[in-house]
Amino acid sequence: MLWEGDCVHSHVFLAPFVVLEDFMYGLVDCNNFFVSCERVVDPSLEGKAVAVLSNNDGCCVSRSNEFKALGIAMGTPYFQLKDREASGELIFRSSNYELYGDISRRIISILRDEAHDVEQYSIDEAFIVPPKCNSEVELEEYAKRLRAKILKWTGIPCGIGFAQTKTLAKIANHIGKKLPSGVFVMPVDATSILSTLPVEEVWGIGRRMGERLRMHGVKTALEFRNLKDSYIRSIGSVVTLRTAMELRGIEAVVDKDYDADPDSVSCSRSFGTYVTTLEGLSESIANFASQAAEKMRRHKMVAEGCNIYAQFGAATDSRWVERTVVFNDPTNATNEMLKSISKVVGALYIEGVKYRKSGVVFFGLSKEGALRQMDLFDAPKEDSGRAKKLYKAIDSLNMFYGRGKVFSAREGMKREWKMKRSLLSKRATTSWDELLVVK
């Protein structure tokens, strides 16, 4: 269906657009996901002001509705709230990524059973293509059943929004979360909704582009949608133009295959305490390299080399040291990688410096067994089958008994630099030793 509208500024017009009436996207977004997961394993947290903290218990990254009602902003540092925790007004938990990841996988499994297609966008969000529904009422009933199933099977509340495009579905989900039903279907003509939505709240715009648009007199999502394409390109990028097209009902956001092989693999963490020794710095990089190597083996990929780095200095004035390591042959065997890394990691160490973070980024990824150009003087490589069998066994053991049960001695034993999680809840769905006990 084609439609034309009137000018909203002297320099803009509302371009004709196509409404995809026969196709709908849904966005399933879990409510306060980290906090909701904590409440699954500890029902006593229901109805209380709870927040989950970032790495090293730094600041608030997920808040319950009760916590939000107190006017405490996202990102508020934990140390500023400790007095209110001591009084019992607030409750905090460290980030329990093992728990969150497992519950997220369970939710995605439910969606794959109930929807025609699922595209996981983040740990707590997924786009779905619902079954064919003959009316808006049928679509709402389907969403209500889906929400009820997720809540019953996992204990996680969520909101669902439907629209002709993913960008509009994001807006519909935001509206749905505020409704008693938790569901909202975007009408074909979304003019009234977009006219009250601040432009910077549109998915794909953000604060900086929002400020730039406001400088040009564009304050709402409707005014942005109605801009001329050439004008949008003059102040933004092709991504900005795609966002405007999505608001017009034209599918323009490219699907991302989240199960596809990665272009690079990395692993990094901020330290729980400052690292001041070469031993501690070497252990951390070895540990992060081992985790990244495990991910590569899952994707059956090998790397040509890696960049290792360390960060020090104040948070507002961070400094970095880094080195590049090239392997003799593309590999995903942890021992071969660590042998090469150990030769250069000492170059990162500076006497008297307090390191805050380290990491590893692997590059030159390709599939195992892929043909490659060899050097004229390359000696025939010995059979790598032993290493492949070794790490297949190690990865299986760590999957069965828990990550890190089998590891390289280079990763250290005490790991005093490890990320601080002093308020960690039980890994009640992934650890035999921490299963919930019903009394």
C-alpha positions in Angstrom: 0.0 0.0 0.0 1.4 3.4 -1.0 0.8 6.5 1.0 1.9 10.2 0.8 1.8 12.8 3.5 2.3 16.5 4.0 5.5 18.4 4.7 6.5 18.7 8.3 9.3 21.2 7.7 10.0 23.5 4.9 13.0 21.3 3.8 11.5 17.9 4.2 8.7 15.7 2.8 7.1 12.4 3.8 8.4 9.9 1.1 6.0 7.2 -0.1 6.4 4.0 1.8 5.2 0.4 1.7 3.4 -1.2 4.6 4.1 -4.9 5.0 0.7 -5.9 6.2 1.2 -9.7 5.7 4.5 -9.9 7.6 5.2 -9.1 11.2 8.2 -9.1 13.5 8.0 -9.6 17.2 10.5 -8.5 19.8 10.6 -10.6 23.0 12.5 -8.6 25.7 12.8 -10.0 29.3 12.0 -7.5 32.1 14.9 -6.5 34.2 16.6 -9.7 33.1 19.5 -10.1 35.5 17.3 -9.2 38.5 14.5 -11.5 37.3 17.1 -14.4 37.1 18.2 -13.7 40.7 14.6 -13.9 41.8 14.2 -17.3 40.1 16.8 -18.8 42.5 15.9 -16.6 45.5 12.1 -15.9 45.6 12.7 -13.8 48.8 13.8 -11.0 46.5 10.3 -10.6 45.1 8.9 -7.1 45.8 12.2 -5.7 47.1 14.6 -3.1 45.7 17.3 -5.3 44.0 20.1 -4.4 41.7 22.7 -6.5 39.9 26.2 -5.1 39.8 28.7 -4.9 36.9 32.1 -6.6 36.8 34.1 -6.3 40.0 30.9 -5.1 41.8 31.4 -1.7 40.2 28.0 -0.2 39.5 24.3 -1.0 38.9 23.6 -2.6 35.5 20.1 -4.1 36.2 17.4 -2.8 38.6 14.1 -4.1 39.8 11.1 -1.8 39.4 11.2 -1.2 43.2 14.8 -0.1 42.8 14.0 2.2 39.9 11.1 3.7 41.9 13.6 5.1 44.4 15.1 7.3 41.7 18.5 5.5 41.6 19.9 5.8 38.1 21.5 3.0 36.0 25.2 3.0 36.4 25.2 4.4 40.0 28.4 3.2 41.7 28.0 0.5 44.4 30.1 2.3 46.9 27.7 5.2 47.0 24.9 2.9 48.0 26.5 0.7 50.6 24.9 2.7 53.5 21.5 2.0 52.1 22.4 -1.6 51.7 23.4 -1.9 55.4 20.1 -0.4 56.5 18.3 -3.1 54.5 16.7 -0.7 52.1 18.6 -2.0 49.1 19.8 -5.5 48.1 22.7 -6.2 45.7 23.9 -9.2 43.8 27.1 -9.7 41.8 26.7 -10.6 38.1 26.1 -14.3 37.8 26.8 -14.9 34.1 26.6 -18.6 34.4 23.0 -18.4 35.6 21.9 -15.7 33.2 23.4 -17.5 30.2 21.7 -20.8 31.1 18.2 -19.2 31.6 18.7 -17.2 28.3 19.3 -20.5 26.5 16.2 -21.9 27.9 14.1 -19.0 26.8 15.5 -19.1 23.2 14.7 -22.8 23.1 11.1 -22.0 24.0 10.9 -19.4 21.3 12.3 -21.8 18.7 9.5 -24.2 19.5 6.8 -21.6 19.3 7.9 -19.2 16.5 8.7 -19.7 12.8 12.0 -18.0 13.1 14.2 -16.6 15.9 17.0 -14.2 15.8 18.7 -13.7 19.2 19.7 -10.0 19.5 21.2 -10.1 23.0 21.2 -12.2 26.2 17.6 -11.0 27.0 16.2 -10.0 23.6 15.2 -11.9 20.5 13.3 -11.1 17.3 10.8 -13.6 16.2 8.6 -14.3 13.2 5.2 -15.5 14.6 3.0 -18.1 13.1 0.4 -16.7 10.6 -2.4 -15.0 12.5 -5.6 -13.8 10.8 -6.2 -10.8 13.0 -4.6 -8.5 15.6 -6.6 -10.3 18.3 -5.2 -13.7 17.3 -1.7 -12.2 17.3 -2.2 -10.8 20.8 -3.5 -14.1 22.1 -0.5 -15.9 20.6 1.8 -13.4 22.4 0.0 -13.9 25.7 0.3 -17.6 25.5 4.0 -17.3 24.7 4.6 -14.9 27.6 2.7 -17.3 30.0 4.8 -20.3 28.8 8.1 -18.4 29.3 7.0 -17.3 32.8 5.9 -20.8 33.8 8.9 -22.7 32.4 11.7 -20.2 33.4 10.1 -17.8 35.9 11.1 -14.8 33.7 8.5 -12.1 32.9 8.8 -10.4 29.5 7.2 -8.0 27.1 6.4 -8.6 23.5 5.8 -6.1 20.7 4.8 -6.7 17.1 5.3 -4.4 14.0 6.1 -4.5 10.3 9.8 -3.9 10.9 12.3 -4.6 13.7 12.7 -0.9 14.6 9.0 -0.5 15.0 8.9 -3.7 16.9 11.4 -2.3 19.4 9.0 0.7 19.9 6.0 -1.7 20.2 7.8 -3.8 22.8 8.6 -0.6 24.9 4.9 0.2 24.9 3.9 -3.4 25.6 6.0 -3.6 28.7 4.0 -0.8 30.3 0.6 -2.5 29.6 -1.0 -5.1 32.0 -1.0 -7.6 29.2 2.7 -7.1 28.4 1.8 -7.1 24.7 1.4 -4.4 22.0 0.7 -4.7 18.3 1.8 -1.6 16.3 -1.0 -0.2 14.2 -0.5 0.1 10.4 -0.5 3.9 10.8 1.9 4.6 13.7 1.8 8.4 13.3 0.2 9.1 16.7 2.8 7.0 18.5 5.8 8.3 16.6 4.7 11.9 17.1 5.3 11.7 20.9 8.4 9.5 20.8 11.7 11.5 21.3 14.0 10.9 18.3 16.9 9.8 20.4 14.9 6.9 21.8 14.6 5.3 18.4 16.7 2.2 18.0 19.7 3.0 15.9 19.7 6.8 16.6 21.3 7.2 20.1 22.3 10.3 22.0 24.8 11.8 19.6 22.7 11.5 16.4 19.7 12.6 18.5 21.5 15.8 19.4 22.5 16.4 15.8 18.9 15.9 14.6 17.6 18.3 17.3 20.1 20.9 16.0 18.3 20.6 12.7 14.9 21.0 14.3 14.0 17.3 14.4 12.7 16.4 17.8 10.4 13.4 17.4 10.5 10.0 15.6 7.7 11.2 13.3 9.6 14.3 12.2 12.7 12.1 11.6 10.6 9.5 9.6 9.3 12.3 7.4 12.7 13.7 6.4 13.8 13.5 2.8 16.2 10.7 2.1 18.9 13.0 0.7 18.7 15.2 3.7 19.1 12.3 6.1 22.2 11.2 4.2 23.6 14.7 4.4 23.5 14.7 8.3 23.9 10.9 8.9 25.0 7.6 7.5 23.4 4.8 5.5 22.5 3.3 8.9 20.5 6.4 9.8 18.7 6.2 6.5 17.8 2.6 7.1 16.4 3.5 10.5 14.1 6.1 8.8 13.0 3.5 6.2 12.1 1.1 9.0 10.0 3.8 10.7 8.1 4.1 7.3 7.4 0.4 7.4 10.1 -0.6 4.9 12.2 -3.5 6.1 15.8 -2.2 5.9 17.7 -3.6 8.9 20.0 -6.5 7.7 19.5 -9.7 9.6 22.5 -10.8 11.6 23.4 -14.4 11.9 24.4 -14.7 15.6 25.4 -18.4 15.1 27.8 -17.5 12.3 31.5 -17.9 12.6 33.2 -14.9 14.2 35.6 -12.6 12.3 37.8 -12.4 15.4 37.7 -13.9 18.9 38.7 -12.0 22.1 38.6 -12.2 25.8 39.4 -9.6 28.4 38.5 -8.7 32.0 39.1 -6.0 34.5 41.0 -7.3 37.5 39.4 -7.7 41.0 42.6 -6.2 42.5 45.5 -4.4 40.8 48.1 -6.6 39.3 51.7 -5.5 40.0 53.7 -8.6 39.2 54.7 -10.2 35.9 53.5 -13.5 37.2 50.0 -12.2 37.7 49.9 -10.4 34.3 51.1 -13.6 32.6 48.5 -15.7 34.4 45.6 -13.4 33.4 46.6 -13.4 29.7 47.1 -17.1 29.7 43.6 -17.6 31.2 41.9 -15.3 28.7 43.7 -16.9 25.8 42.5 -20.3 27.0 38.9 -19.2 27.1 39.1 -17.6 23.6 40.8 -20.8 22.3 37.9 -22.9 23.6 35.5 -20.7 21.7 37.5 -21.1 18.5 37.4 -24.9 18.9 33.6 -24.7 19.2 33.5 -23.0 15.9 36.1 -25.3 14.4 38.4 -22.4 13.6 42.1 -21.7 13.9 44.0 -18.4 14.3 47.1 -17.1 12.6 48.1 -15.0 15.6 46.9 -12.7 18.4 47.3 -9.3 20.0 47.9 -9.2 23.8 47.5 -6.1 25.8 47.3 -4.7 29.3 45.7 -1.5 30.7 46.9 0.7 33.5 46.4 4.2 34.9 43.3 6.0 36.1 39.9 5.2 34.5 39.9 8.7 33.1 43.5 8.5 31.8 44.0 4.8 30.7 47.2 3.8 29.1 47.9 0.6 27.1 50.8 -1.6 26.2 50.4 -4.3 23.6 52.3 -6.8 21.5 51.5 -8.9 18.4 52.2 -12.7 18.3 52.2 -14.7 15.1 52.0 -18.4 15.4 54.2 -20.8 13.4 51.0 -22.4 12.0 47.3 -21.5 12.3 46.1 -23.2 15.5 43.5 -23.5 18.2 45.5 -25.6 20.5 45.9 -23.8 23.8 49.3 -25.1 24.6 50.8 -24.0 21.3 49.3 -20.6 21.7 50.5 -20.1 25.2 54.0 -21.3 24.2 54.2 -18.4 21.7 52.5 -15.8 23.9 54.9 -16.6 26.8 57.9 -15.4 24.7 56.6 -11.8 24.5 54.3 -11.3 27.5 57.2 -10.0 29.5 57.4 -7.0 27.2 54.0 -5.8 28.6 55.4 -5.6 32.1 56.6 -2.3 33.6 58.1 -2.3 37.1 55.9 -0.4 39.6 52.9 -0.1 37.4 49.4 -1.1 38.7 47.6 -3.0 35.9 43.8 -2.7 35.8 42.9 -5.0 32.9 44.4 -7.3 30.3 43.1 -9.2 27.2 43.7 -11.2 24.1 42.4 -10.7 20.5 42.9 -13.5 18.0 43.1 -12.6 14.3 43.4 -14.3 10.9 40.7 -16.8 11.6 39.9 -19.6 9.2 38.3 -23.0 9.3 40.2 -26.1 10.4 41.7 -27.9 7.5 41.3 -25.0 5.1 44.0 -24.8 2.4 46.6 -22.1 2.9 49.7 -20.9 1.1 52.8 -22.5 2.6 56.3 -21.1 2.8 58.9 -22.6 0.5 61.0 -23.7 3.5 58.1 -25.0 5.7 58.9 -28.3 7.1 56.1 -30.9 6.9 54.1 -30.4 10.1 53.8 -33.4 12.4 50.4 -35.0 12.9 48.2 -32.6 14.8 45.6 -35.3 15.5 46.9 -35.8 19.0 46.4 -32.2 19.9 42.9 -32.3 18.4 42.0 -35.4 20.4 43.5 -33.9 23.6 41.4 -30.7 23.5 38.3 -32.5 22.5 38.7 -34.5 25.7 39.5 -31.4 27.8 36.6 -29.4 26.4 34.2 -32.3 27.1 35.4 -32.6 30.7 35.0 -28.8 31.2 31.6 -28.9 29.7 30.5 -31.8 31.9 32.1 -30.8 35.2 32.2 -27.0 34.8 34.5 -24.5 33.1 38.1 -24.4 34.3 38.2 -27.9 35.8 41.0 -28.8 33.5 43.4 -26.0 32.7 47.0 -25.1 31.8 49.4 -24.5 34.7 50.3 -21.2 33.0 46.9 -19.9 34.1 47.9 -20.0 37.8 46.3 -21.6 40.8 45.3 -18.7 43.2 44.5 -16.1 40.5 44.2 -13.2 43.0 43.6 -10.9 40.1 40.3 -12.7 39.3 37.2 -10.6 38.9 35.6 -9.7 42.2 32.1 -11.1 42.8 31.6 -10.9 46.6 27.8 -10.9 46.3 27.5 -13.9 44.0 24.3 -16.0 44.1 24.2 -19.7 43.5 24.7 -21.2 40.0 21.6 -23.1 40.7 21.0 -24.3 37.1 24.6 -25.1 36.0 26.4 -26.5 39.1 25.6 -29.8 40.9 27.1 -28.4 44.1 24.8 -25.4 44.1 21.4 -26.9 43.2 18.4 -25.4 45.1 17.2 -27.4 48.1 13.4 -27.8 48.5 12.4 -28.1 52.2 
